[in-house]
């Protein structure tokens, strides 16, 4: 198990550690705070709670009350002190289960509750060093992928020097390396001229990113004759790929230039038909209920707290979870395929050196998060686009083209039910992601498209299958629901 060690020269370092961790906690996280009296456990907890958004000026120690709860935070927070616990089983009377499921728990003296606390936790042990400062040791398997968010030294540094070293390792000398684009993730893309022609470097620093799924899915799609960037060189450990340059013309830009929307969207649908009818699926995980809920919870854990000014009440979070349970079977009552998950016109490239009537003229990017799921998923991603509104007649034509292309493997009724629910699930996820990008990562441009996502939600909620969800949204949402300043 990976351990992260942080030197805390003074109180300001402890406060900074707490503040840097707060944006990355998830509902259900349990943080065990260990250390002797006066080590700084309560100090850490106070600054963590402040960073979670509380406006309370006083954050008292729970030494005598055993638990102090905070709900004016992004997630409900329970600050717990078990020092005065007489027996471990007494922890069952504290009512912590609701925080174990729907909030964040900070537990001091966790050894007093041994055997009655969740196993999948983060432990922070604070000890005094020989210079009078503190050393914090963080350990927890579920947290290892998050350590890099608040400890830059764990991440491979992003620099032109690193990109040039990668090229030189493969005996490639270049003059210039110019930025192509950033990504909503930590990946970035860089164009350079080589002796063989223009190439694009994907710079995906581990542990924040992992290029191996991209490589696996690219090889699978290439085997189906779907045009994805060819991989010329790779360093999967350091997070570099040298890719075919598919140019600068996304389908989104092509439409702005007057390209025929119907013809190009038909090509995009035909790619999905070929993908759905492939003899085998990509070797990737399946879209299970836990994955659907993890995405849906972005709405309750980021968006709702932003527009209501408080944590989503655990009972409401549980209700939202439960309302979706009977809908999953309807979402999956269609054939399963490899779903690319971000299939929209900003991730499709027009290749001008290939006749536009051929599928090879459409290059596909951003597929590294592929899963096995309903054939409706990528159709919903494309037709219920967060960045453009398609006319209803075009959407209906493309849906009919897909269903006809499936040659009886799915009925229009089952397709439309699944398509509608998948689109709604995606929309709630996108609302949460746009909010997180704005508030945690400072990428506010995505908020400009929030209204379009809400339009997609409203259309789906109008269907009888979604009546209960419509009532829930009416219950929890303020009147100016989509507005985030």
Secondary structure, DSSP 8 states (H G I E B T S, - for coil): --EEEEEE-SHHHHHHHHHHHHTT--TT-EEEEE-STTSSHHHHHHHHHHHTT---S-----TTTSEEEE-SSSS-EEEEE-TT-SSGGGGGGG--HHHHHHSEEEEESGGGGTTSS-SS-EEEEEEE-TTS-EEEEEE-GGGGGGHHHH-GGGS----HHHHHHHHHHTT---S-EEEEEE-SSS-EEEEEEETTEEEEEEE--TTT--SHHHHHHHHHHHHTT--B--EEEEETTTTEEEEE---S-BHHHHHHTT--HHHHHHHHHHHHHHHHT-SS--S--B--HHHHHHHHHHIIIIIHHHHHSS---HHHHHHHHHHHHTTHHHHTSS-EEEE-S--SGGGEEE-TTS-TTSGGGEEE---TT-EEEETHHHHHHHHT-SS----HHHHHHHHHHHHHHTTTSS-HHHHHHHHHHHHHHHHHHHHHHHHHHHHTT--GGGGGGHHHHHHHHHHHHTSGGGHHHHHHHHHH--TTTT---
